């Protein structure tokens, strides 16, 4: 297996819409917004973006990107 070049993005994989309906932010328990382009689930209340890797949402706050850094 080769490492991805820095700055390269993984190919976009669709997430099961039923899964998106039931997932909530682990920090605030509020609904999430799906950003298809960036492959992230956004928690507006927590100001966090949870990555989606290979179609699997990574719902760990330690893995989330802070929206306040933008």
Steps between C-alpha positions, in 0.01 A plus 500: 500500500633846417448815701295778345690808395462792735204712395346220293143405582353155510238428233150596605291208621129542559376454854182302562219759535334291773821517703510878460145523636585327828846642575530787747793700630671306779571822690161674480259226385370738232442423132783517252527661160659296219767680295531271197780703340729489805381155611417620852210503742462848650380576850410867491432508874835343598684677214657168398535317169521121522685332211354228282761246390417231246130572555529457879432801726770533767296622795786568742548853630878443497480442123270796431618824343412821680291739291640788706837449325357609163 
